[in-house]
Amino acid sequence: MNCFSPLKFFVTECRLLMVGLWVLFPIMGQAQNEYERCLQKAGFENVAAYASHDTLTATLENTNYRGNYRGIGQAIKALSAYDAQIKVFRLLVQEYQKPQVVVQATRTSELWSVQVDYDTQQLEQQFITHRSATAARNEEMRTSTTGKIDVVLHPIFSFDNHKLDKLAEVCFFLAPSIETTLWRGNRIYLQPIIPLAHNLTKSNPDRRVQLGVLAVRQEWLNQKRWYLSTTLGSFLYNRYGVNAELAYHYNHQLDFGVRLGLTGEQLLLPNKWQTTAPNKFHGMANVNFYHPATSLQAKLSAGSFVYGDIGVRADLVRHFGEFTVGVYGIYTDGEKNAGFNFALPLSTRRQLRRGQVRIRFPQYFTWEYSMLNYYRYAFEHMGQDYKERPDKSFTTHYWQAAYLQQYITRFLNGVIR
């Protein structure tokens, strides 16, 4: 006669549970790895991902796609095409291994809705908790950017029609920037400025190879409200020293910031390397506002320019997706100046960057025209600034939450490509 044994039943159930877990865990790990493989195949780096019910959480860095909004949009599209059951995508987006924004995209039957926020700490902590609770705790981030070298072939074009002895002074330079990231939030630059074609006079030092950027940049803080970075080394436009930038995110559209620098002048002459002491203090407070309805960015800066003159600069920039066209005006120590600038896509929408050394073109070509380049304003170097990284513009490294939210939404809904 068979009788029910609680002990035997318990042992049998435990065996079945263990077999089930033995089968299930590899499947779960494989599914999670497939999300990461999907992002890797799409060209993203510093990738990690996991799914829970209808929500996918991922972290990534866009190094292949032109424009931040396009890179984020392509990641969401790739993941959505891979798993149609996922409805909510939460992305922790990095730059140089440092989180910049959190993007949440929700897919409905017809349209995508997108939210972008600066508060990255909560999602980053969730990744740490998830990784510590799984077998991934001993793994490095997949496809890491650490130690990889990017050689970016920047063109520089100079046109000066304020000369009295010639119609215009025209110069074309090649400025290859050798860049790498060695640790979180770090970027190292080495950029020579090589003249290729010009009509400069023999006494002009720009006829010779000059040092553009040779610097170490570190992003220290990027949280819900605050941002802080410093750069030490040689900067574009013949300056060297230290630069610091502090910003406060008032909301998704409005930022307040301070830009501080202590620099000296450097110049390569025929027989010597000429430098001055880094005793020029440069301090500018700024307000940066983006208006999604008009795609207009307004920036007002006031303080001390590089050579000590005190004044203000106002910029108004119109974003056309990746194209930008702007105008500006400067009033400093009684002198006035104005001009325009623009940024145009230079590379293809996607550049493959594989291997340890990757050669590519910059994402954008930027140029600025100054109306006044003579008399006191020019002779005393008034209204001057420098660039502490080679690709700095109104388009690259632009992480304004309202801008990203607007253009990621338009990209996912097929309004722009």
C-alpha positions as a Markdown table, in Angstrom:
| # | Residue | x | y | z |
|---|---|---|---|---|
| 1 | Met | 0.0 | 0.0 | 0.0 |
| 2 | Asn | 1.4 | 3.4 | -1.0 |
| 3 | Cys | 1.2 | 6.1 | 1.5 |
| 4 | Phe | 2.0 | 9.8 | 1.3 |
| 5 | Ser | 5.4 | 10.8 | 2.7 |
| 6 | Pro | 5.9 | 14.5 | 3.3 |
| 7 | Leu | 9.7 | 14.1 | 3.4 |
| 8 | Lys | 9.8 | 12.2 | 0.1 |
| 9 | Phe | 7.5 | 14.8 | -1.5 |
| 10 | Phe | 9.7 | 17.7 | -0.2 |
| 11 | Val | 12.9 | 16.0 | -1.6 |
| 12 | Thr | 11.2 | 15.4 | -4.9 |
| 13 | Glu | 10.1 | 19.0 | -5.2 |
| 14 | Cys | 13.6 | 20.3 | -4.3 |
| 15 | Arg | 15.1 | 18.2 | -7.0 |
| 16 | Leu | 12.6 | 19.5 | -9.6 |
| 17 | Leu | 13.3 | 23.1 | -8.5 |
| 18 | Met | 17.0 | 22.6 | -8.8 |
| 19 | Val | 16.7 | 21.1 | -12.2 |
| 20 | Gly | 14.4 | 24.0 | -13.2 |
| 21 | Leu | 16.9 | 26.6 | -11.9 |
| 22 | Trp | 19.7 | 24.8 | -13.6 |
| 23 | Val | 17.9 | 25.1 | -16.9 |
| 24 | Leu | 16.5 | 28.5 | -16.4 |
| 25 | Phe | 19.6 | 30.4 | -15.2 |
| 26 | Pro | 21.6 | 29.8 | -18.4 |
| 27 | Ile | 18.6 | 30.9 | -20.5 |
| 28 | Met | 18.2 | 34.1 | -18.4 |
| 29 | Gly | 22.0 | 34.8 | -18.7 |
| 30 | Gln | 21.9 | 34.1 | -22.4 |
| 31 | Ala | 18.9 | 36.4 | -23.0 |
| 32 | Gln | 20.6 | 39.2 | -21.1 |
| 33 | Asn | 23.9 | 38.7 | -23.0 |
| 34 | Glu | 21.9 | 38.8 | -26.3 |
| 35 | Tyr | 20.8 | 42.4 | -25.5 |
| 36 | Glu | 24.4 | 43.3 | -24.9 |
| 37 | Arg | 25.4 | 41.5 | -28.2 |
| 38 | Cys | 22.7 | 43.5 | -30.0 |
| 39 | Leu | 24.1 | 46.8 | -28.8 |
| 40 | Gln | 27.7 | 45.7 | -29.6 |
| 41 | Lys | 26.6 | 44.6 | -33.1 |
| 42 | Ala | 25.1 | 48.1 | -33.5 |
| 43 | Gly | 28.4 | 49.6 | -32.7 |
| 44 | Phe | 28.1 | 50.7 | -29.1 |
| 45 | Glu | 30.8 | 50.5 | -26.4 |
| 46 | Asn | 30.8 | 50.2 | -22.5 |
| 47 | Val | 27.7 | 48.1 | -22.8 |
| 48 | Ala | 25.6 | 46.3 | -20.2 |
| 49 | Ala | 21.9 | 45.4 | -20.2 |
| 50 | Tyr | 19.3 | 43.4 | -18.4 |
| 51 | Ala | 15.5 | 43.0 | -18.8 |
| 52 | Ser | 12.7 | 42.7 | -16.3 |
| 53 | His | 9.1 | 42.0 | -17.5 |
| 54 | Asp | 8.5 | 44.6 | -20.3 |
| 55 | Thr | 11.3 | 46.9 | -19.3 |
| 56 | Leu | 14.9 | 46.9 | -20.6 |
| 57 | Thr | 17.6 | 48.7 | -18.7 |
| 58 | Ala | 20.9 | 49.3 | -20.5 |
| 59 | Thr | 24.0 | 51.5 | -20.3 |
| 60 | Leu | 26.1 | 52.4 | -23.3 |
| 61 | Glu | 28.4 | 54.9 | -25.0 |
| 62 | Asn | 27.9 | 56.1 | -28.5 |
| 63 | Thr | 31.2 | 56.2 | -30.4 |
| 64 | Asn | 30.0 | 55.3 | -33.9 |
| 65 | Tyr | 26.9 | 57.4 | -34.7 |
| 66 | Arg | 27.1 | 61.1 | -35.6 |
| 67 | Gly | 25.1 | 63.1 | -33.0 |
| 68 | Asn | 24.1 | 62.1 | -29.5 |
| 69 | Tyr | 20.4 | 62.0 | -30.4 |
| 70 | Arg | 21.0 | 59.7 | -33.4 |
| 71 | Gly | 23.2 | 57.3 | -31.4 |
| 72 | Ile | 20.6 | 57.0 | -28.6 |
| 73 | Gly | 17.8 | 56.6 | -31.1 |
| 74 | Gln | 19.6 | 53.9 | -32.9 |
| 75 | Ala | 20.3 | 52.0 | -29.7 |
| 76 | Ile | 16.6 | 52.0 | -28.8 |
| 77 | Lys | 15.6 | 51.0 | -32.4 |
| 78 | Ala | 18.0 | 48.1 | -32.4 |
| 79 | Leu | 16.8 | 46.8 | -29.0 |
| 80 | Ser | 13.2 | 47.3 | -30.0 |
| 81 | Ala | 13.7 | 45.3 | -33.2 |
| 82 | Tyr | 15.4 | 42.5 | -31.3 |
| 83 | Asp | 12.7 | 42.0 | -28.7 |
| 84 | Ala | 9.2 | 43.2 | -29.6 |
| 85 | Gln | 7.9 | 42.3 | -26.0 |
| 86 | Ile | 9.9 | 45.2 | -24.5 |
| 87 | Lys | 7.8 | 48.4 | -24.2 |
| 88 | Val | 9.9 | 50.5 | -21.9 |
| 89 | Phe | 13.6 | 51.3 | -22.5 |
| 90 | Arg | 15.8 | 52.9 | -19.8 |
| 91 | Leu | 19.2 | 54.0 | -21.0 |
| 92 | Leu | 22.1 | 55.3 | -19.0 |
| 93 | Val | 24.1 | 57.2 | -21.6 |
| 94 | Gln | 27.8 | 57.7 | -21.1 |
| 95 | Glu | 30.6 | 59.8 | -22.5 |
| 96 | Tyr | 34.1 | 58.7 | -21.7 |
| 97 | Gln | 32.7 | 56.1 | -19.3 |
| 98 | Lys | 30.9 | 58.9 | -17.3 |
| 99 | Pro | 27.1 | 58.9 | -17.2 |
| 100 | Gln | 25.6 | 62.0 | -18.8 |
| 101 | Val | 21.8 | 61.6 | -19.0 |
| 102 | Val | 19.1 | 59.0 | -18.4 |
| 103 | Val | 16.8 | 58.4 | -21.3 |
| 104 | Gln | 13.4 | 56.6 | -20.9 |
| 105 | Ala | 11.6 | 55.7 | -24.1 |
| 106 | Thr | 8.1 | 54.1 | -24.0 |
| 107 | Arg | 6.7 | 52.4 | -27.1 |
| 108 | Thr | 3.0 | 52.5 | -27.7 |
| 109 | Ser | 1.0 | 51.2 | -30.7 |
| 110 | Glu | 1.7 | 54.3 | -32.8 |
| 111 | Leu | 4.2 | 56.7 | -31.3 |
| 112 | Trp | 7.2 | 56.9 | -29.0 |
| 113 | Ser | 7.3 | 59.1 | -25.9 |
| 114 | Val | 10.7 | 60.1 | -24.5 |
| 115 | Gln | 11.9 | 61.6 | -21.3 |
| 116 | Val | 15.5 | 62.8 | -20.6 |
| 117 | Asp | 16.8 | 63.5 | -17.2 |
| 118 | Tyr | 20.2 | 64.5 | -15.6 |
| 119 | Asp | 19.7 | 62.4 | -12.5 |
| 120 | Thr | 21.9 | 59.4 | -13.4 |
| 121 | Gln | 22.8 | 58.3 | -9.8 |
| 122 | Gln | 19.7 | 56.2 | -9.2 |
| 123 | Leu | 20.0 | 54.2 | -12.4 |
| 124 | Glu | 23.7 | 53.8 | -12.0 |
| 125 | Gln | 23.2 | 52.4 | -8.5 |
| 126 | Gln | 20.6 | 49.9 | -9.9 |
| 127 | Phe | 23.2 | 48.6 | -12.3 |
| 128 | Ile | 25.7 | 48.2 | -9.5 |
| 129 | Thr | 23.1 | 46.3 | -7.4 |
| 130 | His | 22.1 | 44.1 | -10.3 |
| 131 | Arg | 25.7 | 43.3 | -11.3 |
| 132 | Ser | 26.6 | 42.5 | -7.7 |
| 133 | Ala | 23.6 | 40.1 | -7.5 |
| 134 | Thr | 24.5 | 38.2 | -10.6 |
| 135 | Ala | 27.4 | 36.4 | -12.1 |
| 136 | Ala | 28.3 | 39.5 | -14.0 |
| 137 | Arg | 29.8 | 41.0 | -10.8 |
| 138 | Asn | 33.3 | 39.8 | -11.8 |
| 139 | Glu | 33.1 | 40.9 | -15.4 |
| 140 | Glu | 34.3 | 44.1 | -17.0 |
| 141 | Met | 31.9 | 46.3 | -19.0 |
| 142 | Arg | 31.6 | 44.8 | -22.5 |
| 143 | Thr | 33.5 | 46.5 | -25.3 |
| 144 | Ser | 35.3 | 48.9 | -23.1 |
| 145 | Thr | 36.8 | 52.1 | -24.5 |
| 146 | Thr | 39.6 | 52.2 | -22.1 |
| 147 | Gly | 43.0 | 52.5 | -23.8 |
| 148 | Lys | 41.6 | 52.6 | -27.3 |
| 149 | Ile | 43.1 | 55.4 | -29.5 |
| 150 | Asp | 41.1 | 57.6 | -31.8 |
| 151 | Val | 42.9 | 59.6 | -34.5 |
| 152 | Val | 40.5 | 62.3 | -35.6 |
| 153 | Leu | 41.4 | 64.2 | -38.8 |
| 154 | His | 40.2 | 67.7 | -38.1 |
| 155 | Pro | 40.4 | 70.3 | -41.0 |
| 156 | Ile | 40.9 | 73.9 | -40.0 |
| 157 | Phe | 40.1 | 76.7 | -42.4 |
| 158 | Ser | 41.0 | 80.3 | -41.8 |
| 159 | Phe | 39.9 | 83.3 | -43.9 |
| 160 | Asp | 40.8 | 86.9 | -43.1 |
| 161 | Asn | 39.7 | 89.7 | -45.4 |
| 162 | His | 40.8 | 92.5 | -43.2 |
| 163 | Lys | 44.3 | 92.8 | -44.6 |
| 164 | Leu | 45.4 | 96.1 | -46.3 |
| 165 | Asp | 48.1 | 94.5 | -48.6 |
| 166 | Lys | 46.0 | 91.6 | -50.0 |
| 167 | Leu | 42.5 | 90.7 | -50.8 |
| 168 | Ala | 42.3 | 88.0 | -48.2 |
| 169 | Glu | 44.6 | 85.8 | -46.2 |
| 170 | Val | 43.6 | 82.1 | -46.6 |
| 171 | Cys | 44.9 | 79.1 | -44.7 |
| 172 | Phe | 44.0 | 75.5 | -44.7 |
| 173 | Phe | 45.4 | 73.3 | -41.9 |
| 174 | Leu | 45.2 | 69.6 | -41.0 |
| 175 | Ala | 44.9 | 69.1 | -37.3 |
| 176 | Pro | 44.9 | 65.4 | -36.4 |
| 177 | Ser | 43.8 | 64.8 | -32.8 |
| 178 | Ile | 45.1 | 61.7 | -31.1 |
| 179 | Glu | 42.8 | 60.9 | -28.2 |
| 180 | Thr | 42.3 | 58.2 | -25.6 |
| 181 | Thr | 40.5 | 57.5 | -22.3 |
| 182 | Leu | 42.5 | 55.8 | -19.6 |
| 183 | Trp | 40.0 | 56.0 | -16.7 |
| 184 | Arg | 36.4 | 57.0 | -16.0 |
| 185 | Gly | 35.6 | 60.6 | -17.1 |
| 186 | Asn | 39.1 | 61.1 | -18.5 |
| 187 | Arg | 40.2 | 62.2 | -22.0 |
| 188 | Ile | 43.8 | 62.8 | -23.2 |
| 189 | Tyr | 44.4 | 64.9 | -26.3 |
| 190 | Leu | 47.4 | 65.5 | -28.6 |
| 191 | Gln | 46.8 | 67.7 | -31.6 |
| 192 | Pro | 49.4 | 69.3 | -33.8 |
| 193 | Ile | 48.4 | 72.0 | -36.3 |
| 194 | Ile | 49.9 | 71.3 | -39.7 |
| 195 | Pro | 49.7 | 74.0 | -42.5 |
| 196 | Leu | 48.9 | 72.5 | -45.9 |
| 197 | Ala | 48.1 | 75.5 | -48.1 |
| 198 | His | 48.2 | 79.2 | -47.4 |
| 199 | Asn | 49.3 | 82.6 | -48.6 |
| 200 | Leu | 50.8 | 83.8 | -45.2 |
| 201 | Thr | 53.7 | 86.1 | -45.0 |
| 202 | Lys | 57.1 | 84.7 | -44.1 |
| 203 | Ser | 57.0 | 86.3 | -40.7 |
| 204 | Asn | 53.7 | 84.7 | -39.7 |
| 205 | Pro | 54.4 | 81.9 | -37.2 |
| 206 | Asp | 51.4 | 80.0 | -38.5 |
| 207 | Arg | 53.4 | 79.0 | -41.5 |
| 208 | Arg | 55.1 | 76.4 | -39.2 |
| 209 | Val | 53.6 | 73.5 | -37.3 |
| 210 | Gln | 52.1 | 74.7 | -34.1 |
| 211 | Leu | 50.8 | 72.9 | -31.0 |
| 212 | Gly | 47.1 | 72.8 | -30.8 |
| 213 | Val | 45.8 | 70.8 | -27.9 |
| 214 | Leu | 48.0 | 68.7 | -25.6 |
| 215 | Ala | 45.8 | 68.3 | -22.6 |
| 216 | Val | 44.4 | 66.0 | -19.9 |
| 217 | Arg | 40.7 | 66.6 | -19.2 |
| 218 | Gln | 38.8 | 65.1 | -16.3 |
| 219 | Glu | 35.1 | 65.2 | -15.6 |
| 220 | Trp | 34.7 | 65.2 | -11.8 |
| 221 | Leu | 31.0 | 65.7 | -11.2 |
| 222 | Asn | 27.9 | 65.1 | -13.3 |
| 223 | Gln | 24.8 | 64.7 | -11.2 |
| 224 | Lys | 21.2 | 65.8 | -11.1 |
| 225 | Arg | 22.1 | 69.5 | -10.7 |
| 226 | Trp | 25.8 | 69.9 | -10.9 |
| 227 | Tyr | 28.6 | 69.5 | -13.5 |
| 228 | Leu | 32.3 | 70.0 | -13.0 |
| 229 | Ser | 35.3 | 69.4 | -15.3 |
| 230 | Thr | 38.9 | 70.6 | -15.4 |
| 231 | Thr | 41.5 | 70.6 | -18.3 |
| 232 | Leu | 45.2 | 71.0 | -17.9 |
| 233 | Gly | 47.7 | 71.6 | -20.8 |
| 234 | Ser | 47.9 | 73.3 | -24.1 |
| 235 | Phe | 44.8 | 74.7 | -25.8 |
| 236 | Leu | 43.8 | 75.9 | -29.2 |
| 237 | Tyr | 44.7 | 79.4 | -30.2 |
| 238 | Asn | 48.2 | 79.4 | -28.6 |
| 239 | Arg | 47.2 | 79.2 | -25.0 |
| 240 | Tyr | 48.3 | 76.9 | -22.2 |
| 241 | Gly | 47.4 | 76.5 | -18.6 |
| 242 | Val | 44.4 | 75.3 | -16.6 |
| 243 | Asn | 40.6 | 75.5 | -17.4 |
| 244 | Ala | 37.6 | 74.7 | -15.2 |
| 245 | Glu | 33.9 | 74.6 | -16.0 |
| 246 | Leu | 31.1 | 74.5 | -13.4 |
| 247 | Ala | 27.4 | 74.3 | -14.4 |
| 248 | Tyr | 24.2 | 74.1 | -12.5 |
| 249 | His | 21.1 | 72.5 | -14.2 |
| 250 | Tyr | 18.2 | 74.7 | -13.1 |
| 251 | Asn | 15.8 | 72.6 | -15.2 |
| 252 | His | 15.8 | 70.7 | -18.5 |
| 253 | Gln | 16.0 | 73.9 | -20.5 |
| 254 | Leu | 18.1 | 76.3 | -18.4 |
| 255 | Asp | 21.7 | 76.1 | -17.2 |
| 256 | Phe | 23.8 | 78.5 | -15.2 |
| 257 | Gly | 27.6 | 78.1 | -15.5 |
| 258 | Val | 31.0 | 79.5 | -14.7 |
| 259 | Arg | 34.1 | 79.1 | -16.9 |
| 260 | Leu | 37.5 | 79.9 | -15.3 |
| 261 | Gly | 41.0 | 79.8 | -16.7 |
| 262 | Leu | 44.5 | 80.7 | -15.9 |
| 263 | Thr | 46.7 | 80.7 | -19.0 |
| 264 | Gly | 49.8 | 82.0 | -20.7 |
| 265 | Glu | 50.7 | 82.4 | -24.4 |
| 266 | Gln | 52.8 | 79.9 | -26.4 |
| 267 | Leu | 54.2 | 80.1 | -29.9 |
| 268 | Leu | 56.6 | 78.2 | -32.0 |
| 269 | Leu | 59.0 | 80.7 | -33.7 |
| 270 | Pro | 61.8 | 79.8 | -36.2 |
| 271 | Asn | 64.5 | 79.3 | -33.6 |
| 272 | Lys | 62.7 | 78.9 | -30.3 |
| 273 | Trp | 59.6 | 78.0 | -28.4 |
| 274 | Gln | 58.3 | 81.2 | -26.9 |
| 275 | Thr | 56.0 | 81.2 | -23.8 |
| 276 | Thr | 54.8 | 83.7 | -21.3 |
| 277 | Ala | 53.9 | 83.1 | -17.7 |
| 278 | Pro | 50.4 | 81.7 | -17.2 |
| 279 | Asn | 49.1 | 84.8 | -15.4 |
| 280 | Lys | 46.1 | 85.8 | -17.5 |
| 281 | Phe | 42.9 | 85.1 | -15.6 |
| 282 | His | 39.9 | 84.3 | -17.6 |
| 283 | Gly | 36.5 | 84.2 | -15.9 |
| 284 | Met | 33.1 | 84.1 | -17.5 |
| 285 | Ala | 29.7 | 83.5 | -16.0 |
| 286 | Asn | 27.1 | 82.3 | -18.4 |
| 287 | Val | 23.4 | 81.5 | -18.9 |
| 288 | Asn | 22.4 | 78.8 | -21.4 |
| 289 | Phe | 18.8 | 78.3 | -22.5 |
| 290 | Tyr | 17.2 | 76.0 | -25.1 |
| 291 | His | 13.7 | 76.5 | -26.4 |
| 292 | Pro | 12.3 | 73.3 | -27.9 |
| 293 | Ala | 9.4 | 74.9 | -29.8 |
| 294 | Thr | 11.8 | 77.0 | -31.9 |
| 295 | Ser | 14.9 | 74.9 | -31.6 |
| 296 | Leu | 16.7 | 78.0 | -30.5 |
| 297 | Gln | 19.7 | 78.1 | -28.1 |
| 298 | Ala | 20.5 | 81.3 | -26.4 |
| 299 | Lys | 23.7 | 81.9 | -24.4 |
| 300 | Leu | 24.8 | 85.0 | -22.6 |
| 301 | Ser | 28.3 | 85.2 | -21.1 |
| 302 | Ala | 29.8 | 88.0 | -19.1 |
| 303 | Gly | 33.2 | 88.6 | -17.4 |
| 304 | Ser | 36.8 | 88.7 | -18.3 |
| 305 | Phe | 38.0 | 87.5 | -21.7 |
| 306 | Val | 41.4 | 85.7 | -22.2 |
| 307 | Tyr | 43.5 | 88.9 | -22.4 |
| 308 | Gly | 41.9 | 90.7 | -19.5 |
| 309 | Asp | 39.3 | 92.9 | -21.2 |
| 310 | Ile | 35.9 | 92.9 | -19.5 |
| 311 | Gly | 32.7 | 92.5 | -21.5 |
| 312 | Val | 29.8 | 90.4 | -22.6 |
| 313 | Arg | 29.0 | 88.0 | -25.4 |
| 314 | Ala | 25.6 | 87.0 | -26.6 |
| 315 | Asp | 25.0 | 84.0 | -28.9 |
| 316 | Leu | 21.8 | 82.9 | -30.6 |
| 317 | Val | 22.0 | 79.5 | -32.3 |
| 318 | Arg | 19.3 | 77.7 | -34.4 |
| 319 | His | 19.5 | 73.9 | -34.3 |
| 320 | Phe | 18.3 | 72.1 | -37.5 |
| 321 | Gly | 18.8 | 68.6 | -36.1 |
| 322 | Glu | 22.6 | 68.3 | -36.6 |
| 323 | Phe | 23.1 | 71.6 | -38.5 |
| 324 | Thr | 23.5 | 74.7 | -36.5 |
| 325 | Val | 23.6 | 78.3 | -37.6 |
| 326 | Gly | 24.3 | 81.1 | -35.1 |
| 327 | Val | 25.0 | 84.8 | -34.8 |
| 328 | Tyr | 26.8 | 86.6 | -31.9 |
| 329 | Gly | 27.7 | 90.0 | -30.6 |
| 330 | Ile | 30.4 | 91.2 | -28.3 |
| 331 | Tyr | 30.8 | 94.3 | -26.3 |
| 332 | Thr | 34.1 | 94.6 | -24.4 |
| 333 | Asp | 35.9 | 97.7 | -22.9 |
| 334 | Gly | 34.0 | 100.0 | -25.2 |
| 335 | Glu | 34.6 | 98.0 | -28.4 |
| 336 | Lys | 31.9 | 96.2 | -30.4 |
| 337 | Asn | 32.1 | 93.2 | -32.6 |
| 338 | Ala | 29.7 | 90.7 | -34.2 |
| 339 | Gly | 29.8 | 87.7 | -36.5 |
| 340 | Phe | 28.3 | 84.3 | -37.3 |
| 341 | Asn | 29.1 | 80.7 | -36.9 |
| 342 | Phe | 27.9 | 77.3 | -38.2 |
| 343 | Ala | 28.4 | 73.6 | -37.8 |
| 344 | Leu | 27.9 | 71.2 | -40.7 |
| 345 | Pro | 28.0 | 67.4 | -40.7 |
| 346 | Leu | 31.4 | 66.2 | -42.0 |
| 347 | Ser | 31.3 | 62.5 | -41.5 |
| 348 | Thr | 28.8 | 59.8 | -42.5 |
| 349 | Arg | 25.9 | 59.0 | -40.1 |
| 350 | Arg | 27.9 | 56.0 | -38.9 |
| 351 | Gln | 31.7 | 55.5 | -38.8 |
| 352 | Leu | 32.9 | 52.1 | -37.9 |
| 353 | Arg | 35.5 | 52.3 | -35.1 |
| 354 | Arg | 37.0 | 48.9 | -34.5 |
| 355 | Gly | 40.3 | 47.8 | -33.2 |
| 356 | Gln | 42.7 | 49.4 | -30.8 |
| 357 | Val | 43.5 | 52.4 | -33.1 |
| 358 | Arg | 40.6 | 54.0 | -35.0 |
| 359 | Ile | 41.1 | 56.6 | -37.7 |
| 360 | Arg | 38.1 | 58.8 | -38.5 |
| 361 | Phe | 36.8 | 62.2 | -39.5 |
| 362 | Pro | 35.2 | 64.6 | -37.0 |
| 363 | Gln | 31.5 | 64.5 | -36.8 |
| 364 | Tyr | 31.1 | 68.2 | -37.7 |
| 365 | Phe | 33.0 | 71.0 | -39.4 |
| 366 | Thr | 32.6 | 74.2 | -37.4 |
| 367 | Trp | 33.6 | 77.7 | -38.4 |
| 368 | Glu | 33.2 | 81.2 | -37.0 |
| 369 | Tyr | 33.5 | 84.6 | -38.7 |
| 370 | Ser | 34.4 | 87.8 | -36.9 |
| 371 | Met | 33.3 | 91.1 | -38.5 |
| 372 | Leu | 36.0 | 93.2 | -36.8 |
| 373 | Asn | 39.5 | 91.9 | -37.0 |
| 374 | Tyr | 41.5 | 95.2 | -37.1 |
| 375 | Tyr | 42.3 | 98.3 | -35.1 |
| 376 | Arg | 42.2 | 98.3 | -31.3 |
| 377 | Tyr | 39.9 | 95.3 | -31.1 |
| 378 | Ala | 42.4 | 93.1 | -33.0 |
| 379 | Phe | 45.7 | 94.7 | -31.8 |
| 380 | Glu | 44.8 | 94.2 | -28.1 |
| 381 | His | 43.3 | 90.7 | -28.7 |
| 382 | Met | 40.0 | 91.7 | -27.3 |
| 383 | Gly | 37.0 | 89.3 | -27.0 |
| 384 | Gln | 39.3 | 86.3 | -27.3 |
| 385 | Asp | 38.6 | 82.8 | -26.1 |
| 386 | Tyr | 40.3 | 79.4 | -26.5 |
| 387 | Lys | 39.3 | 75.8 | -27.0 |
| 388 | Glu | 40.4 | 73.2 | -24.4 |
| 389 | Arg | 39.3 | 70.3 | -26.6 |
| 390 | Pro | 39.6 | 70.0 | -30.4 |
| 391 | Asp | 35.9 | 69.4 | -31.3 |
| 392 | Lys | 34.2 | 71.9 | -28.9 |
| 393 | Ser | 31.2 | 73.6 | -30.5 |
| 394 | Phe | 27.5 | 74.2 | -30.0 |
| 395 | Thr | 26.8 | 70.8 | -31.5 |
| 396 | Thr | 29.3 | 68.3 | -30.1 |
| 397 | His | 29.1 | 67.3 | -26.4 |
| 398 | Tyr | 25.7 | 69.0 | -26.2 |
| 399 | Trp | 23.8 | 67.2 | -23.5 |
| 400 | Gln | 21.0 | 69.6 | -22.9 |
| 401 | Ala | 18.0 | 67.5 | -21.7 |
| 402 | Ala | 15.3 | 69.4 | -23.6 |
| 403 | Tyr | 17.3 | 69.3 | -26.9 |
| 404 | Leu | 17.9 | 65.5 | -26.6 |
| 405 | Gln | 14.3 | 64.8 | -25.6 |
| 406 | Gln | 13.0 | 66.7 | -28.6 |
| 407 | Tyr | 15.2 | 65.2 | -31.2 |
| 408 | Ile | 15.2 | 61.6 | -29.9 |
| 409 | Thr | 11.4 | 61.7 | -30.0 |
| 410 | Arg | 11.5 | 63.0 | -33.6 |
| 411 | Phe | 14.0 | 60.4 | -34.6 |
| 412 | Leu | 12.1 | 57.5 | -33.1 |
| 413 | Asn | 8.8 | 58.7 | -34.7 |
| 414 | Gly | 10.4 | 59.0 | -38.1 |
| 415 | Val | 10.3 | 62.8 | -38.4 |
| 416 | Ile | 14.0 | 63.0 | -39.0 |
| 417 | Arg | 16.7 | 60.4 | -39.8 |
